[in-house]
Amino acid sequence: MRRNKQIDIKRALALASTLNFLCSCANACLLPFLTLYFRQLGLTPVMTGIIMGAKHLITLVWSPVASFLSKHYNKRRVVINGSLVCSAAVALLLLLIPHTDVRTQGVSCNISNLSSAPVQSTLTSNQTVSSFQPQTSPTTNHTKDLVSQPGVTFAAETLVYTKSPLVATSKPALDLKTDDKSLAHTGTLSQANISIVVNKSFSKPTISSSIFYPATSSSAVVVQKRSNLKNEEMQRRKTSEEGGQFDFLGRLKAMDPQHQLFFLVLIIVSVWEFVSAPLQWTADDGLYDYLDFADATDRYSSTGLWGLLGAACGVGGAGLLVSQLHCLIVDQTPRSAVHFYCYAGLATLALPAAACLPLYLNKKRNRANGFLKAMQLVQGSPRALLCAATTVLVSVAVSSVDNFLLWQMQDHGSNELHMGLSLSLGLLSQAAFPLLAARVSKLLSPGRLLVVGAATLGLQCLYYSFLWGPWAALVAQMLSCFSIGALWWAVKVQCKDVAIPGAEKSVRRVYSALTLHLGSGLGSIAGGFVVQRFGLTWQFRGVAVGLMVWCMCLLLLQWKAPRQRRINYSRLLTADASEASDSESEQERDWLDKAMEDDDGSNNNYAGWINH
C-alpha cells in the first residue's frame, strides 16, 4: 500500500529548494566572517588556519560516515532535525569566549561608542597613546607582540584598540623583562610613561618606556623575584605531573592565555562541525532516493541554484545589517555577535522545511559500493585524474581566499558592508555562468575551460594582493563567473563523461567531497603558516603564481593524455537489439531449412521459396 502512495515531485523539489536556500543563507551569514571573528579574539593566522583546516577535515571524514549510519538505522529525519538544532546551539557557545585586549574594528566604528569598553589606548596612523596599569593581564604583552609582526600588520585606517606593551630599551630593563608578570601583580610598577631604571652595576640611570623601578630596587630584589618565579614554575610543573600524564585540563591551565583560547575555540568549532556536517549529505541522499523512486533524478540538480542564491542573500544581508550597528551593542557585546544570532535564527527557521521534506529509504542501493566504484572510474581515466588534481589545487587557493580575504580588506579600510556586498556579488556572478555555458562550450572544450577557470582564479588572487581601498575587491569578485563558475561547470561535464548510468551522483561527490574538502583543509593550514611568516600580500601572490604554473603544466598534460571517446549507451542498446533480431531470424531460417529437407518433396518447395 505504501508503494501506491501518490508522489508529488514538485512539492518535494520546492521543500528541498527551500531547505537548501535557508541552510546556505544561514551558513553565509557566519562562515565567511568567522575568521574575522577569530582575528578579533586575538588568534594568530597559524591558529586560524589550523581551526579552519580541522573544520574541513572533519567534514571530509564524518559526512559520509554519518550519512551511511543514518541510512542504515533509518534515522535520516532525526539526523537532519538534530543537526539544525545542535549546530545553532553550539555556534552560540563561541560568544561565551571572552575577548582579548586586542580589538580590531572597522573605520566606521566611532571611538565614542567604545567609551564604556575596557580599553586603555588607541593606535592610529598619526599618534599612539600608551598607558600601563598594575593589574594588567599578562595577555597584553603576548598579544601585542603577535599583532606587531609583519604578517599580521593592520592598515593605518584600521583602528586597533589595545594596551601598550612593556618596552625595554636598556640592558637592566631587558634583564628584568622576565619579571614583569610577577612585578605587575605585586604592584611595584608605578604608573608613568617615562621612567628610570636604577641598578647598582650601572652608574648612570637608563631611560625606559612605560616601566618604573623604584630607586630602592637592587639586584637582590631582582634575584628574589626571579627565584619566586622559578619556584612558581616548578610548583606548577609538579602539580601537572601529579595530575597524570594525560591530564588535559591541567595542561590547559598551565598554558598561556592565548593558547588556552586557541584550544578552547578549536574544541568548540570541532564539536560544531561534528553536529552540522551530516546535514547536507543526509538531506541530499534522502531526496535523491525519493526522486529515484519516482524516476525523476534528472531534476535533482535544480536545487543547487537555490543554494547559491541563498548564500548571496545571507552574506550580503548580514554585512549590511552588521554595518548599521554600533561597535558595541547590548551589555558590551561586539556587533560581530549578530552573525551568530542570524545563523541560529535561520537554522531554526529551516526546521519546518526539514520536518516536511519527503524522504525515501532505498535499502537496495548500496552507497558505499557506489562511492568506491566512482573512485575507480575517476582513477581509470587520465583526464579525470587531471581534473581531480586541478580541483585540489583550486580548493587550496579558494580556502586561502575565503580565510584571509576579509583580513586583507579590513587592512585597507573595509567594513562589513563592503565585505558582504563583495562576497555577494561574487556568488551571484558564479551563479550566472550556466546562462553563458551554451555559448562558451562552443568556443572551449571542458578541458580548456578548466584551464581558463584556474587561470582566472590566479588573476583574482594577484589582484587581491594590490587592494587599495574599501571597494577595490568588487572588481575581482565579478570575475568569479569565469573562475569558480566555469571551473565547476567543467567538473560537472567531466563527471558525465566518466560516470556510468546511475553513478553520476557518486562521481560528483568524489570531486566535491574528497578533492574539495581535502584541498580546503590542507590549504587552510598551509595558508595560516604562510600568512604568519610572509604576510597577507605575499600569500595571495604565491597562490597566484602557483595556479599559473599549474595551468601551463595542465595544458601540456592534457595534450599528452590519451583521449577516450564517450560511450553512447543508446546506440549500444540499439545494436544489441539488431544483433538479437538477426540471430533470431537466422535460427528460424535454419529450423525451416532443416524441416523442409526432411520432407520428400522438399527440393521443389525449397527452390520455389528461394525464388519467391
Solvent accessible surface area in square Angstrom, and as a share of the most:
residue,aa,sasa,rsa
1,M,197,0.88
2,R,220,0.80
3,R,177,0.65
4,N,123,0.63
5,K,158,0.67
6,Q,167,0.74
7,I,55,0.28
8,D,71,0.37
9,I,40,0.20
10,K,150,0.64
11,R,120,0.44
12,A,0,0.00
13,L,16,0.08
14,A,58,0.45
15,L,35,0.17
16,A,8,0.06
17,S,16,0.10
18,T,62,0.36
19,L,8,0.04
20,N,49,0.25
21,F,56,0.23
22,L,25,0.12
23,C,18,0.11
24,S,22,0.14
25,C,14,0.09
26,A,3,0.02
27,N,60,0.31
28,A,8,0.06
29,C,6,0.04
30,L,1,0.00
31,L,52,0.26
32,P,33,0.21
33,F,5,0.02
34,L,0,0.00
35,T,2,0.01
36,L,16,0.08
37,Y,6,0.02
38,F,0,0.00
39,R,8,0.03
40,Q,16,0.07
41,L,0,0.00
42,G,7,0.07
43,L,6,0.03
44,T,11,0.07
45,P,0,0.00
46,V,27,0.16
47,M,18,0.08
48,T,0,0.00
49,G,0,0.00
50,I,54,0.27
51,I,0,0.00
52,M,13,0.06
53,G,0,0.00
54,A,25,0.19
55,K,22,0.09
56,H,41,0.18
57,L,58,0.29
58,I,42,0.21
59,T,17,0.10
60,L,28,0.14
61,V,99,0.57
62,W,61,0.21
63,S,1,0.01
64,P,45,0.28
65,V,65,0.37
66,A,8,0.06
67,S,7,0.05
68,F,99,0.41
69,L,72,0.36
70,S,4,0.03
71,K,22,0.10
72,H,121,0.54
73,Y,140,0.53
74,N,95,0.49
75,K,108,0.46
76,R,11,0.04
77,R,85,0.31
78,V,100,0.57
79,V,41,0.24
80,I,0,0.00
81,N,41,0.21
82,G,29,0.28
83,S,5,0.03
84,L,5,0.02
85,V,80,0.46
86,C,56,0.34
87,S,4,0.03
88,A,9,0.07
89,A,58,0.45
90,V,18,0.10
91,A,0,0.00
92,L,59,0.29
93,L,80,0.40
94,L,0,0.00
95,L,41,0.20
96,L,139,0.69
97,I,5,0.03
98,P,101,0.64
99,H,42,0.19
100,T,20,0.12
101,D,40,0.21
102,V,3,0.02
103,R,30,0.11
104,T,7,0.04
105,Q,10,0.05
106,G,8,0.07
107,V,65,0.37
108,S,62,0.40
109,C,7,0.04
110,N,82,0.42
111,I,85,0.43
112,S,71,0.46
113,N,47,0.24
114,L,10,0.05
115,S,97,0.63
116,S,73,0.47
117,A,10,0.08
118,P,84,0.53
119,V,39,0.22
120,Q,61,0.27
121,S,12,0.07
122,T,32,0.19
123,L,56,0.28
124,T,41,0.24
125,S,69,0.45
126,N,144,0.74
127,Q,116,0.52
128,T,91,0.53
129,V,89,0.51
130,S,36,0.23
131,S,38,0.24
132,F,26,0.11
133,Q,83,0.37
134,P,32,0.20
135,Q,139,0.62
136,T,14,0.08
137,S,52,0.34
138,P,42,0.27
139,T,14,0.08
140,T,3,0.01
141,N,43,0.22
142,H,74,0.33
143,T,2,0.01
144,K,31,0.13
145,D,79,0.41
146,L,25,0.12
147,V,17,0.10
148,S,71,0.46
149,Q,55,0.24
150,P,115,0.72
151,G,4,0.04
152,V,10,0.05
153,T,71,0.41
154,F,39,0.16
155,A,26,0.20
156,A,60,0.47
157,E,103,0.46
158,T,4,0.02
159,L,25,0.12
160,V,4,0.02
161,Y,2,0.01
162,T,6,0.04
163,K,35,0.15
164,S,12,0.08
165,P,28,0.18
166,L,18,0.09
167,V,67,0.39
168,A,19,0.15
169,T,94,0.55
170,S,9,0.06
171,K,126,0.53
172,P,5,0.03
173,A,1,0.01
174,L,96,0.48
175,D,59,0.31
176,L,10,0.05
177,K,105,0.45
178,T,91,0.53
179,D,1,0.01
180,D,9,0.04
181,K,113,0.48
182,S,21,0.13
183,L,10,0.05
184,A,8,0.06
185,H,112,0.50
186,T,79,0.46
187,G,42,0.41
188,T,52,0.30
189,L,9,0.04
190,S,45,0.29
191,Q,126,0.56
192,A,41,0.32
193,N,89,0.46
194,I,121,0.61
195,S,3,0.02
196,I,72,0.36
197,V,4,0.03
198,V,64,0.37
199,N,27,0.14
200,K,168,0.71
201,S,88,0.56
202,F,88,0.37
203,S,116,0.75
204,K,160,0.68
205,P,86,0.54
206,T,39,0.23
207,I,102,0.52
208,S,2,0.01
209,S,40,0.26
210,S,7,0.04
211,I,4,0.02
212,F,67,0.28
213,Y,9,0.04
214,P,45,0.28
215,A,82,0.63
216,T,122,0.71
217,S,26,0.17
218,S,21,0.14
219,S,50,0.32
220,A,73,0.56
221,V,57,0.33
222,V,20,0.11
223,V,93,0.54
224,Q,108,0.48
225,K,34,0.14
226,R,88,0.32
227,S,46,0.30
228,N,62,0.32
229,L,55,0.27
230,K,133,0.56
231,N,87,0.45
232,E,108,0.48
233,E,55,0.25
234,M,130,0.58
235,Q,110,0.49
236,R,117,0.43
237,R,152,0.55
238,K,112,0.48
239,T,80,0.47
240,S,31,0.20
241,E,138,0.62
242,E,128,0.57
243,G,44,0.42
244,G,32,0.31
245,Q,129,0.57
246,F,183,0.76
247,D,48,0.25
248,F,91,0.38
249,L,120,0.60
250,G,21,0.20
251,R,115,0.42
252,L,27,0.14
253,K,159,0.68
254,A,43,0.33
255,M,62,0.28
256,D,50,0.26
257,P,57,0.36
258,Q,2,0.01
259,H,69,0.31
260,Q,57,0.25
261,L,14,0.07
262,F,17,0.07
263,F,55,0.23
264,L,73,0.36
265,V,0,0.00
266,L,36,0.18
267,I,77,0.39
268,I,21,0.11
269,V,2,0.01
270,S,30,0.19
271,V,72,0.42
272,W,5,0.02
273,E,14,0.06
274,F,102,0.43
275,V,32,0.18
276,S,27,0.18
277,A,10,0.07
278,P,8,0.05
279,L,25,0.13
280,Q,128,0.57
281,W,32,0.11
282,T,0,0.00
283,A,12,0.09
284,D,37,0.19
285,D,4,0.02
286,G,0,0.00
287,L,7,0.04
288,Y,19,0.07
289,D,1,0.01
290,Y,28,0.11
291,L,0,0.00
292,D,33,0.17
293,F,56,0.23
294,A,25,0.19
295,D,129,0.67
296,A,6,0.05
297,T,48,0.28
298,D,121,0.63
299,R,101,0.37
300,Y,31,0.12
301,S,78,0.50
302,S,61,0.39
303,T,14,0.08
304,G,41,0.39
305,L,89,0.44
306,W,118,0.41
307,G,10,0.09
308,L,49,0.24
309,L,53,0.26
310,G,0,0.00
311,A,17,0.13
312,A,3,0.03
313,C,75,0.45
314,G,1,0.01
315,V,1,0.00
316,G,9,0.08
317,G,38,0.37
318,A,3,0.02
319,G,0,0.00
320,L,90,0.45
321,L,85,0.42
322,V,0,0.00
323,S,16,0.10
324,Q,124,0.55
325,L,59,0.29
326,H,117,0.52
327,C,1,0.01
328,L,20,0.10
329,I,51,0.26
330,V,125,0.72
331,D,128,0.66
332,Q,88,0.39
333,T,37,0.21
334,P,13,0.08
335,R,10,0.04
336,S,14,0.09
337,A,0,0.00
338,V,16,0.09
339,H,6,0.03
340,F,1,0.00
341,Y,111,0.42
342,C,30,0.18
343,Y,10,0.04
344,A,14,0.11
345,G,41,0.40
346,L,36,0.18
347,A,4,0.03
348,T,77,0.45
349,L,107,0.53
350,A,0,0.00
351,L,45,0.22
352,P,85,0.53
353,A,10,0.08
354,A,0,0.00
355,A,53,0.41
356,C,67,0.40
357,L,2,0.01
358,P,20,0.13
359,L,39,0.20
360,Y,66,0.25
361,L,38,0.19
362,N,28,0.15
363,K,153,0.65
364,K,196,0.83
365,R,73,0.27
366,N,77,0.39
367,R,44,0.16
368,A,46,0.36
369,N,88,0.45
370,G,23,0.22
371,F,43,0.18
372,L,103,0.51
373,K,91,0.39
374,A,0,0.00
375,M,75,0.34
376,Q,111,0.49
377,L,35,0.17
378,V,7,0.04
379,Q,127,0.57
380,G,56,0.54
381,S,12,0.08
382,P,46,0.29
383,R,52,0.19
384,A,0,0.00
385,L,82,0.41
386,L,25,0.12
387,C,3,0.02
388,A,15,0.11
389,A,39,0.30
390,T,0,0.00
391,T,1,0.01
392,V,38,0.22
393,L,70,0.35
394,V,5,0.03
395,S,2,0.01
396,V,44,0.25
397,A,2,0.01
398,V,38,0.22
399,S,4,0.03
400,S,4,0.02
401,V,17,0.10
402,D,82,0.43
403,N,4,0.02
404,F,0,0.00
405,L,3,0.01
406,L,3,0.01
407,W,1,0.00
408,Q,5,0.02
409,M,2,0.01
410,Q,12,0.05
411,D,11,0.06
412,H,54,0.24
413,G,4,0.04
414,S,1,0.01
415,N,16,0.08
416,E,21,0.09
417,L,41,0.21
418,H,21,0.09
419,M,2,0.01
420,G,0,0.00
421,L,69,0.35
422,S,0,0.00
423,L,31,0.16
424,S,14,0.09
425,L,58,0.29
426,G,4,0.04
427,L,43,0.21
428,L,85,0.42
429,S,16,0.10
430,Q,35,0.15
431,A,12,0.09
432,A,39,0.30
433,F,1,0.00
434,P,84,0.53
435,L,150,0.74
436,L,67,0.33
437,A,9,0.07
438,A,68,0.53
439,R,185,0.68
440,V,24,0.14
441,S,46,0.30
442,K,170,0.72
443,L,148,0.73
444,L,60,0.30
445,S,57,0.36
446,P,46,0.29
447,G,21,0.20
448,R,89,0.33
449,L,2,0.01
450,L,6,0.03
451,V,13,0.08
452,V,55,0.32
453,G,0,0.00
454,A,0,0.00
455,A,26,0.20
456,T,16,0.09
457,L,8,0.04
458,G,0,0.00
459,L,93,0.46
460,Q,5,0.02
461,C,0,0.00
462,L,71,0.35
463,Y,52,0.20
464,Y,3,0.01
465,S,8,0.05
466,F,109,0.45
467,L,9,0.05
468,W,175,0.61
469,G,11,0.11
470,P,49,0.31
471,W,112,0.39
472,A,6,0.05
473,A,1,0.01
474,L,45,0.22
475,V,80,0.46
476,A,1,0.01
477,Q,12,0.05
478,M,103,0.46
479,L,71,0.35
480,S,10,0.06
481,C,10,0.06
482,F,82,0.34
483,S,0,0.00
484,I,28,0.14
485,G,7,0.07
486,A,0,0.00
487,L,1,0.00
488,W,57,0.20
489,W,56,0.20
490,A,3,0.02
491,V,1,0.01
492,K,99,0.42
493,V,33,0.19
494,Q,28,0.12
495,C,1,0.01
496,K,110,0.46
497,D,63,0.33
498,V,20,0.11
499,A,13,0.10
500,I,64,0.32
501,P,88,0.56
502,G,43,0.41
503,A,10,0.07
504,E,61,0.27
505,K,12,0.05
506,S,16,0.10
507,V,0,0.00
508,R,69,0.25
509,R,33,0.12
510,V,8,0.05
511,Y,0,0.00
512,S,39,0.25
513,A,7,0.05
514,L,53,0.26
515,T,10,0.06
516,L,54,0.27
517,H,39,0.18
518,L,68,0.34
519,G,0,0.00
520,S,8,0.05
521,G,0,0.00
522,L,94,0.47
523,G,0,0.00
524,S,0,0.00
525,I,54,0.28
526,A,53,0.41
527,G,5,0.04
528,G,0,0.00
529,F,106,0.44
530,V,55,0.31
531,V,0,0.00
532,Q,41,0.18
533,R,172,0.63
534,F,120,0.50
535,G,6,0.06
536,L,11,0.06
537,T,43,0.25
538,W,151,0.53
539,Q,4,0.02
540,F,1,0.00
541,R,54,0.20
542,G,44,0.42
543,V,27,0.16
544,A,3,0.02
545,V,92,0.53
546,G,42,0.40
547,L,6,0.03
548,M,61,0.27
549,V,73,0.42
550,W,43,0.15
551,C,7,0.04
552,M,129,0.57
553,C,57,0.34
554,L,0,0.00
555,L,75,0.37
556,L,100,0.50
557,L,75,0.37
558,Q,7,0.03
559,W,175,0.61
560,K,135,0.57
561,A,15,0.11
562,P,82,0.51
563,R,190,0.69
564,Q,115,0.51
565,R,225,0.82
566,R,163,0.59
567,I,99,0.50
568,N,69,0.36
569,Y,89,0.34
570,S,70,0.45
571,R,171,0.62
572,L,88,0.44
573,L,125,0.62
574,T,92,0.54
575,A,42,0.33
576,D,82,0.42
577,A,62,0.48
578,S,54,0.35
579,E,113,0.51
580,A,57,0.44
581,S,59,0.38
582,D,82,0.43
583,S,50,0.32
584,E,99,0.45
585,S,53,0.34
586,E,102,0.46
587,Q,129,0.57
588,E,107,0.48
589,R,138,0.50
590,D,93,0.48
591,W,176,0.62
592,L,60,0.30
593,D,31,0.16
594,K,139,0.59
595,A,46,0.36
596,M,33,0.15
597,E,128,0.57
598,D,112,0.58
599,D,78,0.41
600,D,146,0.76
601,G,39,0.37
602,S,11,0.07
603,N,121,0.62
604,N,126,0.65
605,N,88,0.45
606,Y,86,0.33
607,A,50,0.39
608,G,39,0.37
609,W,111,0.39
610,I,99,0.50
611,N,130,0.67
612,H,196,0.87
